[in-house]
């Protein structure tokens, strides 16, 4: 978990999540249900706003940005090789550049606004 100040949203959190079932939208629904939607998630942003309101006292969510797409990326996957003698197959990839760019813009905006 890491947190970056953000002028509009208060802060951005980078979280490592590990889905258990691979069900469609599992991570998006869980994050929204906690009132912490994934940046760019226009489908569940309203659900997250309602979850925050139901907790009482939580700050309202500003509107979702339509540009930039969904900020959710799979950085790795592991599965058993079909040949049991070969064991577990793991594939890892680096973070997409748009994540670092968003953090840099957030830090810059926070500094400008004195956060």
Buried (B, 14 or more C-beta within 10 A) or exposed (E): EEEBBBBEBEEBEEEEEEEEEEEEEEBBBBBBBEBBBBBBBEBBBBBBBEBBEEEEEEEEBEEBBEEEEEBBEEEEEEEEEEEEEEEEEEEEEEEEEBBEEBBEBBBEBBEEEEE
